[in-house]
């Protein structure tokens, strides 16, 4: 927890043991206890502790095990009290026992080993770091047996096997003193994983790796269902039968001896890992009577079960654009992309999640996405940001798009679909969380030849010529579409059924009723679901090549321990928030005895990254803009957030700087530096900054006029402000009849939260104005002699 009792540490970060001991001292003391402490704090007015606050604290004695001291410390912590402030107050209180509670122990374990589940063949690493006044030694034990030849802070077993499962503990020795760490349980699963599958994200999320299978049994047989997940902390299981919990069924394996008709049911398992929760597929267990119906054969059972569809792989590209240079900035895309990333990974998708891409970066990201696709793969593309729709074609707007923008500055979704079709994918899903208003600055039309295939699903966050809204609040919330989508995405249903239910949920949302409605377009003829299992193709070499390509974008640097000449030791760790966002955290694990002050920070990053100093060396992840990993990162470190890794042209080299002050020379700090090279982490390996290739999606995205041929960019009048997720443009008085309206909507959960205020101008076509969109289904027209038959067949295959 708190290292060396740093005076700047907030008191709400103190160890529970320290708080408990301090509260016991203050509660028991009469003249130098919690009430006198409250009076001292109240006199300074810094923390604004009033007599009413002290009265509230005193009422805690009426509660079972209530503590007035704990209530007072909680109030002080909420108002910004640091450890230094508290020490000063206790010195004024003149209670030596209370002061002693805050003095550091000669031996402290600052990083505890964590329980986890992982797959056989991967690497097991358990970490235990301690600090003491003299050198620290480590001993690892599995149960009561010492692990041989393991005397370091990190227990590494590579590769790990099923026999390595069990309970581990570390004994830390410092001279004559010793401390034991917490117990850490290790569960090792034996499952088949595709070559190249990465589990670098294991520390921060759970992944389902083993699904239960349907069973057909006779009365008297034994039922055994098994599932499995990997993650940290170790996942917890709870089996359900026909939607109700099965008593005492809290293990990975559900075993029932001597089944009878009452066990004929549908089963699934709920898995919880920290704050994450997921469900396995629901499977049928058929018992006995079905044999009699089928005349003693298996024919009835086999014929009654529909063919199980599968994917040869699952790949998703998620793009969230929010930090626009020339257009209103957004908030929801970051939250939406993060939530969908975690959900899709639970469904075994290989996910690339990217924030704030320029036009060239978006096109190159699509190219890399296409490299992962081959026959039978399920491909999913999600985009959140500004966008528009012209003549049935949807355009995604990069963060560097000019004002106004045109099709030449944007990416056409239908062009990407065409390239996906060429890969013979098993399912193509497009989820577009953007506005679909007409772009009056883009008069171009497209010539995109789409094949007639029965595997296309479009989920539009809003209807044609309408806007998509994001909820506005002081914190981070989802957009309206993902708010409801994430509640349904894991359902084991045909994808169109899932989207239908999302549409129904959105239709009941008062805040956007009549303003935003989900639109679904589909030519899907089979019951394909995002929950379908993966069955690799007959070409393992091809699958391995694609898996390696994906793994390149998700390789995190290994954590490292840096030893400086002065004897200080620093742990350097890494975590991924998105595929192009890296979090670096530093932690001092060893300080020389004669050093009174020891501080470390990272600096000297590449100018390609344009690192914000406000996002460097902060005491909490939230201060760096990292809002989603705070629960999984080690505590009491300094955190630095590096975004836009796709812009990195060279290997990432930076400096770790150590500053120390020795007791003998208090006013003369000493500095040490170490240069660190971690290569190209995460998406930086794919060089999305490169010039666009000629065989890229650029060929099918370019429109008749390029920026150099477009009319001059006109400035935006001050009086016009368009909707978020939509076009930011100047009005043409010859084409529009201005009828502004103001929308103020609310989300009702835990109180009313003000939603995004959306100012927009509905588009009205005057005579001689814009041409209308071509037909009800807005399908791109192919310019060929036989287009009519192909066009009619394709339109008929789509179902709104």
N, C-alpha and C positions, 0 to 999 in steps of 0.2 A: 504494500500500500504506500504510505507516505515515506519517502526515503530521507534519512538524515533530518527529519522534522523541518523541512523547508518552511520558512516563516510565511512565504507567499501562498502556501497551500490553503484552500478553503477548508473550514473545519468540517463541512459535511462530507469530506473525503477521508476523514479519519477512520482507522480501523474500528470495527465494532467492539473489539476487545478493549481498545483504549477508551472509547466512549463509555462503555459499561463500567470500567474501573473508575473513571473520573466521576461518573454520575453517582456511584456508590459512596465516594468520598464526600462529594458536595451534599448529597441527600442526608448523610448522617451528621454532618457538622451543623451546629446550632448558630454560633456567632460568626463563623467564617465559611458559610455554606452557599447554596445556590441563591438565596434571597439577597444576601449581601453582595454577591457577584452581580445580580441584576441591578442593584442600586448603583454600583460602580459603573456599569456599562451605561445606565440611563443618564448619568451625570455628564457624560461626554457628548451625548446627542448624535454621535457618529452612526450608531445603529438604531437609534430611535426606539429604545426599549422603554415603554411607559409603565406607569403603575398599574394600568389595566392589564398589560401583558403579564406582569408579575402575578396579578390576581388569577389570571387564567392558568398560569403554571402551578399555582398553589392548589388548584382544584384537582390536579392529577393524583394527589394523595388519596382521593376518594375512589380511584380506580384500582382494580386488582393489578398488582405489580406496576402501578403507575409511578412515574418519576418526574417531579417538578424540574429537576436538573436537565433531564433529557429534553423536556419541552422547551426550556430556556435555550439550550444549545441549538435546538432545531430552529428556533426563531432567529437566533444570532446568525446561524449559517445561511438562512434564507435571505438575510439582509447584508450578506457579503463579508461576514467576519472571517478573517484569516487566522492561521495558527499563530502568527506573530502578535496579532491583536489579543488573542486569547491568553497567550503567555504573559503579556503585559498586564492584563486584567488580573490574572492569578497571582502575579508578583505583588500587585497592589493589594489583593485580598490577603496576602501573607499567610497562605495555606500551603506549607511545604509538601504535604502529602498530595495535594492536587497538582502542584508543579511537577512533582516526581512522575505523575502519570503520563505526562507529555514528553518526558525525556526518553530518548531512543534506547531500545534494548541493545546490549552488546552484540546480539546476533539476531538478525531479522531475515525471514524468507520473504522476498519481494515478488517473486514469480512462482506460483504454485502449478504443479502439473495438472492437466485437465483430462477428464475422461473422454474417450472418443471411440468411434467405430470406424473401421477402415477395411479395405479389401485385401485379401491375401495376395502377396506379391508386391505390394506397395511398401513405402518406407514409413516406419513408425518412429516418431520423435516425441519424447516427453521432456519437458524443460522444468528445471527447478533452479532458481537463482537466489542467492542469499548474500548479505553483506554483514561484515563483522569487523571488530577492531584488530583482528589478526587474520592471517590467511585462512580461507575456508576450504574444507574438504567435503566430498560428496560420496555417499554410498547408496546404491540403488538395490531395492529388494523386490522380488516378485513373491507375494505372500510372505512366508517366513524365510525364504531362501534368498541369499544374496546373489545378485546378478554378477557373474564373473567379469572381471576386466572392465568395469564401468565405474570410473571415479571422476567423471566430469559432470558439469551441470546438465548436460543433455544426454538422455538415454536414447541411442539410435539403434534400431534393429532393421537391417536392410538385406534382403527383403523380409517382410514379416510373414509368419505362417500361422495356421490355426492354433498350433500348440503354444504360440506366444500370447494367446488371450489369457486374461486374468486381471489381478489387482496388483498395482505397483505403488511403491512409496519410496521416498528419498530421505535418508538421514543426513543432516548437515552438521558437521563438526567444526568447532572454532575453539581451539585450545581445549580447555576442560569442559566447555559448554557444548550442547548439541540440541538440535530441534528436528522434529519430524515434519515432513510436508503432509499435505492432504493425500488421502488415497485417490488413485486414478484407475478407473476400470477401463480395460481395453477389450473390445469385442472385434474379432477378426472374421470376416465373411468370405466364403468361397463362392464367387460368382464369375461368370464370363463377362469381360468387358472388352469392347472393341479396341483394337490397337490404336494407341495414340490418345486414348481417353485421359483427360487431365483432371486431377483432383487438387490442384493448387488452392482452390477456393474452399477446401475442406474446413479451414478454421472458422469460416464465417457463414456457412450455410449447410443445410442438410440435402442429401441426394438419395432418392429412392433407387436401389439397385436390384431389388429382387421382389417380384410380384407373386402373390399366391396363384395357384392354378386350379381350374375346375376339377371336381372329383366325382366319380361314379362308383358307388359302393353297394355292397350287399348288407343287409341287416347282420350285425355281429362283427363287421369289419372295423378296423381302426381308422379314424380320420386324422390326417396330419396336413395342416396348412402352414406354409412358411412364407415370411416376407423378410425384407431387410433393408436398412438404410444406413448410410455412412454419414458422419458429421461429428461436430464437437460443440457442446457436450454430447455424451452418448445418448442416442435416441431412446425414447420410452414408447412402449407399445400398449395398445388396448384394442382387443378384437370385438367386433360387433356382428350380431346375427339378426338378419332382417331389421336392421336399423337400431337394435337395442344392444347395450353392452353385455358381453358374455362374462358371467361372474368369474373372478380370479384368472382371467385370460390376459395376462400382462407380459407375455414373453414373445419373442420373435416367432416361435413355433406354437401353434395351437394344436394340441393332441387330445383327441376324445376317443376313449376305448369303447368297443362294443356299441357302435352306433345303432340307432333305430329310427323310426319314421319321424320322430320329433327333431332329428338333426337334419332332415331334408329342408334346406334353406339357402339363403344368399348370405355370404360372409364377406367382410372386408375389415381392414385394420386401420386404426387411427394411430399415427406416429407423431410424436412431439419431440422437438430438439430445441431446448431453450425457448425462445419466443416463436419459433417456426412450428407449423403444423401442416401435415399433409395426410391424404388418404390413399390407400392402395386401391387397385381396381376391385370391384365387387364381383365375386365368382359364385357359381352355382355348385352346390353339393347335392347330388341326386342319390337317393337311397332306395333301393330294393324294388318298389312297386313299379317302377318304369320297366323293369325286366319283364314283369308279368304282362304289361300292356303290349310290349313288343314281342310277345311270344318267346320270351327267354333269350332273345338276341340283343345285340347292341344297336340294331338298325334304327330303332325309334330314337334312342338318345342321340345318335350321330346325325340323323336327319332333322332333329328338332333344334339343333344348335347351328346358327347361321355361320357361314364361312368367316373365319377370323382374318380380317384384313391386317396388313402390316406394312411398315415402311422399311426401306433398306437403310435409311438413316433419317435424322431429323435435324434441320438446320434453320436458325432464325437470325435475321438481321434487324436490330432495333436501333432506330435513329431518333434522337430527341434534340431538336434545335430550339434554343431559348434565348441565347445572347446575340441577338441580331444587331448588326452595325447601323443599318439605315431604317429599321422598322421597330415597332413596339416589342419590348422584351417580354418573355413569358416565364412562368414558374412551373406549371404542371408537368411539362415534358420530362424533366429530370426525375420527378417522383414516379411518373407513369412508366418510364423505361426501367427504372430500378425494380419496381414491383413486378412487372411482366417478366423481367429477366429471371427473377427468383422462381416464379411460377412455371415458366417454360423449362427451366432446368430440372424442376421436379418431374416434368414429363419427358425427360431424357433428350431435350433439344440441345444441340450445340449452339450456344448463343453468343453473338457478337453485339455488344451494347455500346453505342457511341453517342457522345454529346457534342453539339456545336460544330458541325462540319461545314466547310466551304464547298463551293460547287465542285472543284476538282477532287476534293477529299470524298465527297459523297459518291461521285462517279467511280473513283478507285475502290471505295468500300464495296460498292455494288459488284464490281469486277471480282473482288476477292470472295464475296458471297457466292457468286456464280460458280467459282472454282470448286466450291464444296458440294455442288449439286450434281447428281447423276441419276440414272434410271431408278425410279421407285422412291426417291427421296421426298420427304415432306419438307417443303420450303415455306417459310413464313416471313413476311416483311411487315414490320410495324413502323409507322412514321408519325411523330407528333411535332407540330410546328406550324408555321404559316404555309398556306397553300391556296390553290384555286382550281377551278375546273372549266375548261373550254371545250365545247362540242363533244362532251362525253369522255374526254381525256383529263386525267388528274395530274397536277404538277406539284412537286414538293419544292419548297423554297429554301435554298441554302442560307447560311447566316451572313454571307458576304454579298447577297443579291442587291443590285442597285435599286434605287427608288425613282421611277417605278421599275418593276421587273417585267420580263417577258419570258416566253417559253425557252429562248436560247440561254437564259440564265438559270433555268430550273431543270429538274429531272422529271421525265414523263413516266408515270407508273406503268402505263400500258406497254411502253417500250421495254421495261424490265420484265414484264410478263411474257413478252414475245421471246426474250432470251431464255427465260426459265422454261418455256415450252420446248425449246430446242434441246434441253437437257433430258426430256422425257421424264419429268418429275412425277411422283405419284399423287401429290396434292400441292396446289398453289394457293396460299392464303395471304390476302392483303388486308391489313387493318390500318385504315387511314384516319387518324385523329386530327383533322384539319378542316378548315372551311372549304366550301365548294362554290363560292360566289364566282360570278363571271368576271374576268379580267378585261376591262375595257381598253387596256393598253396593248393587248395581244390579239391581233386580228388573224394570226396564222392558223392554219389547219394542218392536221397531221395525216400522213399516209403510213399506217402501221398495219401490217398483214398479220392477223392473228389466226392460228389454227383452231379448228373445231375440236375441243377436248372437253371431257366430262369431269374435270378435276379442278375447277376454278371457283374460288370463293372470295368475294369482296365484302368487307364489313366497313361501311362508311360511318363515321361518328355522327354524321348529320346528313340531311337530305340534299338533293341537288339544289343549287342556288341558295343555300342556307349556311348558317354559321355554326361553329363548334365552340363551346364555352369551357373555360376553366374556372374552378371555384376559387374565390379570393378570400384569403384569411391571413392572419399574422404569421401562421406557420406554413408548413408545406402540405398541400393536399393534392389529390388526384384530380385530373380533368373529369368531366361528367361521364365520358365514355368508359374510361378505365375504372372509375369508381364502381361501376356495376359489372364490368367485364371480369375483373379479378375475382369476383365472388362466384363466377360460373366456369372459369377457364379450366379447372381441374375435373369438371364433370365428365364422366365416361359416356358421352353422347356424341352423335354425329355433329360435326362442327356447325352446320347450319342450324341444328336444333339448339345448340348452345347460344348462338347469336340471336335466335328468335327469343329465347328466354331473357337475354340481356335487353333486347328491344322492349319486351314487356315491362321489365323492371324500370327502364328509363322512362317509359310512358307513364309510370306512376309517380315520378319525381316532380313534385309541385314546382320546384324552382325553375325548371326548364320546360314544363309541359306546354306544348304549343309553340315552342321556340326551337327545340332541338330533338330530332328523332332519328334513331339508328336506321340506316338503310342497308339491306342485304341483297346482293346479287350473286347468283350461284348457277353453275352448270354441273354441279356435283351429282352424279348418278348413283354412287355407291355410299355405303354407310362408313365413311372415313371419319375418324375422330383423332384429335390431337393426342389422345391417350393410347392409340394403337401401339403395339409393341414393335420393336426394331428387330428385323431379321436381315442380317447383312447379305449383300448381293453375292452372286456366284463368283465374282471377281474380287477376291480378298486384297489383291495388290492395289486395285483402284480404291477400294474403301480405305485401306491403310494410308494411301497417299493423301486422300481427302482429310482423314483424321489428323495426319501430321500437319497439313496446311492449317487446320483449325487450331491445333495445339500451339502453333507458333504465336498466335495472337493472345495466348493466355498464360504464357510462361512468366511467372514471378521470379525475381531474383531470390536467391537463398538468403535467409537471415545470416548475419555474421556478428562475430564478437571481435571488437577492436581493442588491442592492448597498446597503451601509450607508454612512452619511455618513463614517465613519472610513476608508473604502476597503476594508473587508473584504467578501468575497463568499461567499455560502452557496448551495449547491444544495439544493433541496427536491424530493424525489421521492416517488412513491406507487406502491403495489402492492396487489393484492387477493389475500387468502388464501382468502376465501369471499365470497359475494355480499353479506354483511353484516359483513365484517371487513376493515378497511383498515389498511395498514402505511405509516407516514410515516417517511422517513429523511432526515436532514440531514447535510450534508458541507461543511466549510469548504474552498473552492477557492482563496481568495486571502486573504492576511494582510498587513497593512501592515508595512513593514520595521522600523518603530520600535515595534512591538507585540510584547512578549515572550510574552504568554499570550493565547490567543484561544479562547473556548468559546462554543458556541451550543446552545440547547435550545428545545423547543416547550412551550407551556403555555396556560392559560386556555381549556380546552375547554368546550363546552356541558354543563350539568348533566344534560341528557337522556341523555348517553352514560355517565355514571357511570364515568369513566376511572380505572382502577386506577393509582395512582402507581408501582407496581412494574412496570407495563408501559409506562412513559414514559422516553424518553431513555436507553436502555440501550445498552451497547457491543456486544452481540450480539443478533440476532433471537431466539435461544432464551430470553434473559433476559426478553423481553416475552411469552413464550408462543407465539411464532411459530416453529413447528418445521418447517414444510413449504416455506418460501420461502428458507431461509438460503442454499441453494446458488445461487439466482438473483438475490439482492439484491446491490447494490454493497457492497464491503467497507469497513471502517473508517469507518463512519457512526455516528450515534446513531439508534436505532430506537424508534418508538412504535407501539403496537398499539391500534387503536380497534375494539372489538367492538360488537355490538348496534346497528349503524347504522340498523336499522329503527325505532328509538325516536327518531331525530332529527326534531324538529318544524320547526326553522328551518334556514336555510343554515348550513353548518359554518364558523364563524369562530374562529380561534385566533391566538395570538401567537408570533412567533419572536423570542426574546430573545438578544442577543449581549452577552457580557461580555468585556472586554479590559483588559489591563494593559500600560501603556506603559513602556518601559525607563527613562524619566525619572521615573516616579512609580510605583515597584514596589508600594507598599502601598496604592494608591488605585485600585481597579478602576473602570472606566467601563461603563455599561450603555446599550444601545440596544434599542428594541422596534419591531417591524413587525407590524401587524394583517393577517392573511391570510384571505381569503374564498374557499373553493373550492366554494361552492354545495352542492348535495346530492349526495354521491358514491354510486355503486353503488345498492344497494337502497333507500337513503333517498329516492330520487326517487319511489318508488311509495307513500309514506306509509302503510305497513302499520300504523302506530300509530293510524290513524283509527278512529272508531266503526264497528262492523260494519254493512254495508249490508243492507237488508231483502231484497234479491234475491240474497244471498250463499248459500254452502253452509250457513249457519246454519239456514235454513229446513228443510233435510232432515236436519240433524244433531240438532236438539233432540228430547229424549225427553219422556215424559209428565210427569216432575217436574223442575223447575228447582232451582237451588240454594236458592231461597227456599222451595220446597215440600218439599225433601228433609229427612229426619230430621237431627237435630243431628249435627254432625261429632264423632265420638268420638275421644278421644286414643288414640295407639298405645301399647299396653303395652310396657314395656321388654323383656319376654322374647321378643317376636316380631320377627324380622327376615326380610323376604321377599327373594326372588331379585332380582338386578339385571335390568333390562329387563322387570320385572314389577311386580305390584301390591304396594303397601306398605300393609298394612291390619291392622286388629285382628281377632282371631278371635272368632267366635260359638260358644260351647261347645255350643249346641243344634244346630249344623249341622256342626261339624267334630269329627273324632276325631283329636286331635293325634298324629302319628307323625313326629317330626322326623328328618331325616337330614342328614348332612354329606358334601359332595362336594369332593374335592381332586384335581384332574386336572392333567396336565402336557403341555406342548407340547415335542416333541423336535426342536429344530433349534439348532445351535450350543450344545448343552448343554440340560439340562432347565430349563424356565422354569415357575414355579408359576402355575397358572391361577387364575381367579376362584373364590373360595370361596363357594359358594352355599348359604345356609341357607333351607330352604323347608318348608312344611307341605303335604303332599298333601291335596287336597280329597276328603272322603268324604261321601256323601249318606246321612243317616239317614232313617228313616221320617218322613214328614211334613216333610222338609226341602226342599231346592231341587229344582225340576223339572228334568228332563233336557233336553238340547238337542234340537230338533225334527228328527230324521232324520239320516241318514248324511252328507248333503252340506251340512247347515246353511245352507240357502238361505232368505233372508227371504221371508215369505209376504205376498202382496198381498191386502188385504181387499176383494175384489170378487166378484161372483157367478160370473164366468167364470174365477176364479183357477186352478181345478184343472187345466184344459187347459194354460194358460200355464205354470203351475208345473211340470207334468210335462215339457213340452217343454224348459224351461230346464234342469231337472235332467239330462235325458237328454243335453243338449248339453255338459255338463261331464264331463270325464274326469279322474279322480284320477291 
